[in-house]
Amino acid sequence: MQRHSTLKTDPVLTLSDLIQMGTHLPNHGIRGLRRDAPMLSGKMSLADAATGIHIHTSDVTELEDFEVSFEAAPALKLMVQVGGETRCQIGDRKVVLNAANGPVAAVFAFSDPITIIRRASAGTSVRKVVLTLSADWFKAAGDGDTFRRLCGLKATGDSGQWTPGVSFETHANRLIALRSDPDAVNTFEQNRLAFALMEEAVQRLESLAHAPQGDAAAQRRMEAATAFIAANLQPGLTVAQIARAVGTSPRVLERTARQVCGKTIGEIRRDIGLRVAHDALSLRGVTVAQAAHLAGYSNPSSFTVAFQRSFNVSPSALRGLVDPSPSDV
């Protein structure tokens, strides 16, 4: 049976609320804070999709500085940061997931119990999905060998991080937005999205583990390239301009993009632009023409086609959810 424990704060989630939801706080406590102390503002969801499958989503703002430490059982754990920042430590790995330049994901597999420390900072926004497949789930599925193999993989630089594409981000956002009521259709969609994310996570863990050791520098090069693209979205932005900004050649940059992200620079530029446009339409209610310009498109029609293909909704329909006034394009 699926367990749901979702709370939309109005306006805040207190320490007592978090304890009632079944977080790890009851076992470790938060020194100096009363049970009615405001901790988070926003929405948090915890659910067991099935035995051994745990889904945690957050779309919150942290209201206090606090630290939580707990012991996690052997599992495959996926963290997807689609907004804001998360700081934690998984065993001896310090993990910082910052989505300032777009979503970032990390995947870890551990065969022994491990200590996880989560650090919160007042004023920090967190929009994320955390999926956990326990060792027991793999055993029940008759696939214990796969779990042991994944635990034996070592990602380049011990980071296990990558920059996901638009479809991956869309799955994560849909998971965050799902209703809390556990009807059959909602449960099916939740499980479908969770397994789609986990499938790519396993593939990425294997590719990171078998990547050449020089990939740490390649990852840094791509982080610099994506940051430059996000800051300079405009029609006509070329691979040569991006390569010059990060101190490499267009050929090396294209090869690095395929190696690290599995995409061309043009595809990465498109994905970043569409994410920027999506946020502008859904959060600020800009016009479709303005969104197209922000995404680096000179032709709104081409922008509309690309947007629809990536998000399964037209820009005008998305904008209508925020501002019912008609678009001026």
N, C-alpha and C positions, 0 to 999 in steps of 0.2 A: 504493500500500500504506500502511496506517495504522501509524504509529510510536507505540508506547506506552513511556513510561519513568516508571513509578510506584514510589514508595518509601514504605512505611510505616515510620516511624522507631521504633526499639526500643532505647533510648528517644529517641535524638536523630538528627538529620541533620547530618552534618559538612560542612565546606567541601569535602572530597574527594568526598563523596556528591553534592553539588550540581554539582560540575564534571563528574562522570561522567554525571549526568542531562542534560547539555547546556544548562545555564543559561548566562547571559552572564558568569559569574564568571571563567572561564578567561582571557578576553580582557582583563580589567580588574584582577583580583586584589583581595584585601582586605588592606591593609597591617596588619602587626602580628599576624596570625592564622596559626597553623599549619594545615596541610591537615587535621589531625585535630581542629581546633577545632570544638566543638559550635555550630551556627548556629541550627537550628530543631528544634522538637519537634512531631511530628504527621505529617501526610500531605501530599505534594505530587505532582501529576500533570502531565506534559507530553505532549501528543499532537498529531500531525498527522492530522486527520480525512481530509484529501485534499490535493491540491496547492494550497497557498496558504491553507489553513484550519488555524489553530493554536489549540489548546485548552489552557489552563493553569488548574488548580484548586489551591487551597491550603486546608488546614484545620490551621493550625500556630500555635505560639507562638514568637515571636522570642526567641532566647537571647543575642544580642549586639547592640550598636550597630554598624551598618555601613551603607555607602552603595555602591550599584552604579550605574554609568553605562554606557549602551550606545547605539549608533545603530540606530534602527528604520527599516526600509524603508517606503516609502509603503503605507498600509493604512487600513482602517476598524477601529478598536479599541474594544471594549466592555469596561468594567470593572464588575463587580457585586459589591458588598460586602454580604454577608449577615450578617457578624459581625465584631466588632473594628474595626480601623482600618488604613487604608493611606495613606501619605504619599508623594507622588512629584511629579516635575516633568516635563511633556511639552512639550518646546520651551520657550516662555516662560510656559506655564501652570502655576501651582502648584495641585496637586490634593490635597485631603484628603477621603477617603471614610470617614465615621464612621457605623457602624451601631448606635450606642447607642440610638437611638429607632426602629429598624427599618431594613430594607435601603435602600441607596442605590445608584444606578447612574450611570455617566457614559459618554458615547460621543464619540469624536473621529475625524475623518477628515483625513489629511494627504497631500498629493500629492508632497512632497519628503521625503528622508530627514530624520529628526528625532532629537534627543538626548533620551533618557528617563533620568531619575535616580530611583532607588528608594531611599528611606531607611527603615531598620529601627531599632527601638528595643527594647532588652531588656525582656521582660515583656509586650510587646504581642501580643494574639491577632489572628489574621488568618484569616478564613473568606471566600474570594472565588473568583470565576470571572473569567478574562480571556480574551476571544475576539478573534481577529485574522483578518480577511479581507484578504489582500494585494491590491495593485493587479493582480498577475498573475492572481489568481483571477477578478476582474471581467473582465479581458481575455480569459481562456480561456472565460469564459461568454458572450463576445460582448456585454458590457455595460459597456464602458469609459466610455461617456457618463454612466452612472449614477454611477460612481465619481468622475468629474470634477465632476459636479453636487454630490455630497455634500461634496466637499472645498471647494467654493465657498460652502457654507453657514456662517454664523457664528451660533452659539448665543447667546442673550441672556446678557449678563454674561460671555461667554467661558467659561462653566462647563460647559455640556453635561450638567449633572446633573439627575436627577429622582428622585422617590420611586416605586419600582415597586409594583405590586399583588401580591396573594397568589399568583396563578398564576405570575407572573414569578419570584417568590421560590422557589416550589415547583420550577420548572424548574431554577433555579440549584442548589438543594439536591440535587436528584436527580442533576445532573451531577457534583457533588462526591462523591456517595455511590456512583457507578457503580464496578463492579469494574474492575480493570486489565487483565484478560485480553481480548485482542482477538478474541473470537468474533463471528460475524456478527450475532447478536441484540444484543449489547452495543454493537457499532459502529453499528448502525442507530439504537439508542436515543440514543447519544451525539450522532450527527449531527442527529437529530430535535430534541433539546433545544437544541443549539447554534443551529440555524437558527430555531427559535421565538424564542429570545432576541434573535438578530440582527434578525429581522423587526421586533420592537417597537422595538429600538434605532434602526433607520433611521427609523421613523415618529416617534419622539421627537426625533431630530435635526432632522427637517424641521419639526416643530411648534415646537420651541424656536427655530429659526432665523427663523420667520415670526411669532413672538409679538411683541406690542407691547413697546416698550422699558421700559414701567412694570412689566414682569413681575419685575424684580429685587426690588422691594418686595413683590410678591405672593408670590414664593418664600419670602422671609424670614417673611412672615405665616403661610404654611402650615407652615414649619418650627417656628414657635412654637406653632401650633395642635396639630400632631402631638405635640410634646413635652408639652404640657399634657394631651392625651388619654391618652398613655401613662402619665403620672403620676397620673391621676385616673379610671382605668377603674372604673366602678361602674354598677349599674343606675340608670337615670334621668338619666344625664349628658345635658344638653341642648345644642343648638346655641347657645342664648342664653348659657349659662354659659361655653362655649368662646370665643364671640365677645367676651364681656366680659373674659375673661382676656388676650386678645391685643389689646384696645383697638379693636375694630371692631363693626359691627352684624351680626346674624345674616344679613341679606340679602347684605351685602358678603362675608362669610365664605363663604357658599354659592357665590356667583359666583366667588370666588377659588379655591375647591376645584375647581370644574369646569374653570376656566381652567388651573390648574397641574397638577392630578392627573387630570382627566377623570372625577372621581367626586364624589358628594355627601359631606357631612360624615358622614352616617350610615354610608356605605360605608367611609369611611376609618376611622371609629371601630371598625366591625366587623372590618376587616382587622387593625388594630393589636391588638385584643383577642384575635383568633384566633392571631396570632403569639405573643403572650405565653402563651396557653394551650398552644400547641404546644411551646414551649420548656419550660414547667413540667412537661408530661407526659413529654416525651422525655428531659429532663435530670434532673429531680427526682423523677419518679414520683408526682406528686400524684394524688389521686383525681379522677374525672371531675367530681364536684360542686365540688371546690375549683377545678378548671380553669375550670369554667363561671363561678364567682364572679370569678376573676381576669380573665376576658374581659369581665365586665360583664353577664353573663346571669343573670337571676333564675330562669329555667326551664332545667334541664339538658337536657330533651328538645329544646328549640329550639336550644340550644348544639350538641348532638350532630348535628343535621341540618345546621347551618351549617358545622361543622367537617368533616364528611364531604364536603360539597359543595366545600369549598376545598382539602382535602388528599388526597382520594380514599382516606382511611382513617378509621375511626372512632376517637374518642378512647380508648375502652377497648382497642382493638387496638394503638394506638400505645403506650399505657401498659404493655400486656402485654409489649412488647419490652424494657422497662426493668425492670419488676417483675411477675413472673408471678402475684402474688397477686391475687385477684379484686377488682374495683372495689366500693366500698361504696355505689354508687348503684343 
